[in-house]
């Protein structure tokens, strides 16, 4: 990792005068704190002896049943026996990688993909290959071509990792038609799909699309999370896996942490059973929709010619492509100097791509901050463009490398 | 793993009519539940926006300072910068193994050693070697001899894993004199020590001994936990490591889970700052001392000739050696049939040892249950002895293998 410089920069970027369009933090200030305060106290008062004790490595059976109800909203018919509760879906990603990946094994990802997934796959020495995306998600023909090429080269592929809804970082959603094609291709190649779906319920327009797992229970490991629909502070995520895989994941979880917090699992369970959580998600969605709309309108109104961006129907992120000759990574220190921060696109590739891209988050700043942030960003870009027009390039390119800090962190 | 049978047995053993001397669960019913209920509510009410958000991968700086105060009780002078908060000390063990161990690397452990440490080392394909112990802990000459032999064979050793206080499972404590010798030997061989100390503050007699880390800050990674001194339900443990190692552990933690629960860390922090936790530990120690005394007195009064056991000065466990010809693993189903459970010694070795041993826990059952449990166990042993005297052996030996479920779980 060569992250120290960018980490230092992000330390500056966390100052209050900087508008951060970088972090992927949900806006937890919209939560019903009073009710959550009651819930945590009730769990200790009424279930303290269990909540404060070790639990099972697979997770609380009551919560696992409730998780099945949540997944039913995305078309998934599953049993609690096949669910394992994890420390955020990040731990599920880590456990799946641990179980499946030997050094040198190929793992397929979208291009771009979630930065911490890259870090996790790299930690287990996977050979990370990207598959091209467009505005409708991963391109089936590109997936097919990649798999055929790797098969011809005798390279085993362990799984295809995808964030099909409102992807992090690109903001795009895999269309229903493409989901069918992707599943067909993966079935034909006997390839496991790792479906990571933290944002699926945060949809601000359009029709919900069935989870990949809903139509391929034997071929898909599904990862879910309460980090965006409730709070990341309890660190409750999960994996739903075919039972032979699930058994291996439970052993891996026991080795990794013995068991997750019984207390946190019971708190989330009580929240789900006592709070109108579907209404809460609707409230979240109204708030996030306004922020997304503000960001898209600001981009539309202010961005210089030659800039393009995605139009997410949900989730937290917009993916921007800068005009030719601009370099988002090289520009970042100057942007932070002008009190606006983003994550450069290079962090979302295992290869040296993404220099002309940046990820902008609209989840955490207020609408006013978002439009002010875009205004500052456009100012920086215009200076870069004028440098480019004078010298042919805006700046020396910094060295390549995956150097974004985890963008879910502040 | 060939654990399914033993797991099934432990499912039976968790029935209320069975006295379980198997689990390593602390007795959380002795906790001040009312105060803890207030604390969790206060954290949400007063610090909710932070508690419910993502935190840093290294952990809450306030809690890390408080952890340094806890470690000071064992002679450790450390700074919060070198502490990383983990999901129980189990995750710290996992992260250290992940950072240091490549497949085939040698890891040294005591004989016997903590079962889930064996599982974790095995998960990363370590070559696990045991070093002999006696009533004063690991034998320095055996450590020296093992290291010399491995060096001559050109086998790199990554670290020496030790539970120096009231060891799990043996109940023995490494003497002060031996700590000096062990540190000398490890320094001479340039070998890292992994000091796992979950029970250190639970001492019921005798003088506290300084942590190994207190006298060798550059050579020791120290693992601590609030699971036994407060509650395992919050899953708060930690590692204290030399700073170069600590930086690697933080990156590994980020890959493994992004960050631990901010909420749980703030709850434990508030408990430490608002509750007389040293007094609480004294109360725990009085309760556990009575249970230990009951177990030792029952063993003394009832055990058949030829049985020996350790006399722990603290912690949760007594290690029993059965008379010649008895096999603790083969006997377990009959013991459960007589409504008493324990963990067979075989689980605590990577090799095929420990057949004549069992681990008895006195932490969770009441004193009455403990003496009744020992009475039942002695009944089973007497039947085995009479079989042995008639047929020469008590029973067919079941196959070897590490098959204990994690003994901290119910």
Boltz contact constraints between the chains, C-beta under 6 A:
constraints:
  - contact:
      token1: [A, 25]
      token2: [B, 53]
      max_distance: 6.0
  - contact:
      token1: [A, 25]
      token2: [B, 54]
      max_distance: 6.0
  - contact:
      token1: [A, 28]
      token2: [B, 52]
      max_distance: 6.0
  - contact:
      token1: [A, 28]
      token2: [B, 53]
      max_distance: 6.0
  - contact:
      token1: [A, 29]
      token2: [B, 49]
      max_distance: 6.0
  - contact:
      token1: [A, 33]
      token2: [B, 44]
      max_distance: 6.0
  - contact:
      token1: [A, 33]
      token2: [B, 48]
      max_distance: 6.0
  - contact:
      token1: [A, 36]
      token2: [B, 44]
      max_distance: 6.0
  - contact:
      token1: [A, 37]
      token2: [B, 41]
      max_distance: 6.0
  - contact:
      token1: [A, 37]
      token2: [B, 44]
      max_distance: 6.0
  - contact:
      token1: [A, 37]
      token2: [B, 45]
      max_distance: 6.0
  - contact:
      token1: [A, 40]
      token2: [B, 40]
      max_distance: 6.0
  - contact:
      token1: [A, 40]
      token2: [B, 44]
      max_distance: 6.0
  - contact:
      token1: [A, 41]
      token2: [B, 37]
      max_distance: 6.0
  - contact:
      token1: [A, 41]
      token2: [B, 41]
      max_distance: 6.0
  - contact:
      token1: [A, 44]
      token2: [B, 33]
      max_distance: 6.0
  - contact:
      token1: [A, 44]
      token2: [B, 36]
      max_distance: 6.0
  - contact:
      token1: [A, 44]
      token2: [B, 37]
      max_distance: 6.0
  - contact:
      token1: [A, 44]
      token2: [B, 40]
      max_distance: 6.0
  - contact:
      token1: [A, 45]
      token2: [B, 37]
      max_distance: 6.0
  - contact:
      token1: [A, 48]
      token2: [B, 33]
      max_distance: 6.0
  - contact:
      token1: [A, 49]
      token2: [B, 29]
      max_distance: 6.0
  - contact:
      token1: [A, 51]
      token2: [B, 233]
      max_distance: 6.0
  - contact:
      token1: [A, 52]
      token2: [B, 28]
      max_distance: 6.0
  - contact:
      token1: [A, 52]
      token2: [B, 231]
      max_distance: 6.0
  - contact:
      token1: [A, 52]
      token2: [B, 233]
      max_distance: 6.0
  - contact:
      token1: [A, 53]
      token2: [B, 25]
      max_distance: 6.0
  - contact:
      token1: [A, 53]
      token2: [B, 28]
      max_distance: 6.0
  - contact:
      token1: [A, 53]
      token2: [B, 233]
      max_distance: 6.0
  - contact:
      token1: [A, 54]
      token2: [B, 25]
      max_distance: 6.0
  - contact:
      token1: [A, 54]
      token2: [B, 232]
      max_distance: 6.0
  - contact:
      token1: [A, 54]
      token2: [B, 408]
      max_distance: 6.0
  - contact:
      token1: [A, 54]
      token2: [B, 409]
      max_distance: 6.0
  - contact:
      token1: [A, 87]
      token2: [B, 87]
      max_distance: 6.0
  - contact:
      token1: [A, 87]
      token2: [B, 257]
      max_distance: 6.0
  - contact:
      token1: [A, 88]
      token2: [B, 257]
      max_distance: 6.0
  - contact:
      token1: [A, 88]
      token2: [B, 258]
      max_distance: 6.0
  - contact:
      token1: [A, 90]
      token2: [B, 257]
      max_distance: 6.0
  - contact:
      token1: [A, 90]
      token2: [B, 258]
      max_distance: 6.0
  - contact:
      token1: [A, 91]
      token2: [B, 257]
      max_distance: 6.0
  - contact:
      token1: [A, 94]
      token2: [B, 256]
      max_distance: 6.0
  - contact:
      token1: [A, 119]
      token2: [B, 255]
      max_distance: 6.0
  - contact:
      token1: [A, 120]
      token2: [B, 255]
      max_distance: 6.0
  - contact:
      token1: [A, 123]
      token2: [B, 255]
      max_distance: 6.0
  - contact:
      token1: [A, 231]
      token2: [B, 52]
      max_distance: 6.0
  - contact:
      token1: [A, 232]
      token2: [B, 54]
      max_distance: 6.0
  - contact:
      token1: [A, 233]
      token2: [B, 51]
      max_distance: 6.0
  - contact:
      token1: [A, 233]
      token2: [B, 52]
      max_distance: 6.0
  - contact:
      token1: [A, 233]
      token2: [B, 53]
      max_distance: 6.0
  - contact:
      token1: [A, 233]
      token2: [B, 262]
      max_distance: 6.0
  - contact:
      token1: [A, 233]
      token2: [B, 263]
      max_distance: 6.0
  - contact:
      token1: [A, 234]
      token2: [B, 261]
      max_distance: 6.0
  - contact:
      token1: [A, 235]
      token2: [B, 261]
      max_distance: 6.0
  - contact:
      token1: [A, 254]
      token2: [B, 406]
      max_distance: 6.0
  - contact:
      token1: [A, 255]
      token2: [B, 119]
      max_distance: 6.0
  - contact:
      token1: [A, 255]
      token2: [B, 120]
      max_distance: 6.0
  - contact:
      token1: [A, 255]
      token2: [B, 123]
      max_distance: 6.0
  - contact:
      token1: [A, 256]
      token2: [B, 94]
      max_distance: 6.0
  - contact:
      token1: [A, 257]
      token2: [B, 87]
      max_distance: 6.0
  - contact:
      token1: [A, 257]
      token2: [B, 88]
      max_distance: 6.0
  - contact:
      token1: [A, 257]
      token2: [B, 90]
      max_distance: 6.0
  - contact:
      token1: [A, 257]
      token2: [B, 91]
      max_distance: 6.0
  - contact:
      token1: [A, 258]
      token2: [B, 88]
      max_distance: 6.0
  - contact:
      token1: [A, 258]
      token2: [B, 90]
      max_distance: 6.0
  - contact:
      token1: [A, 258]
      token2: [B, 406]
      max_distance: 6.0
  - contact:
      token1: [A, 258]
      token2: [B, 408]
      max_distance: 6.0
  - contact:
      token1: [A, 261]
      token2: [B, 234]
      max_distance: 6.0
  - contact:
      token1: [A, 261]
      token2: [B, 235]
      max_distance: 6.0
  - contact:
      token1: [A, 262]
      token2: [B, 233]
      max_distance: 6.0
  - contact:
      token1: [A, 263]
      token2: [B, 233]
      max_distance: 6.0
  - contact:
      token1: [A, 406]
      token2: [B, 254]
      max_distance: 6.0
  - contact:
      token1: [A, 406]
      token2: [B, 258]
      max_distance: 6.0
  - contact:
      token1: [A, 408]
      token2: [B, 54]
      max_distance: 6.0
  - contact:
      token1: [A, 408]
      token2: [B, 258]
      max_distance: 6.0
  - contact:
      token1: [A, 409]
      token2: [B, 54]
      max_distance: 6.0
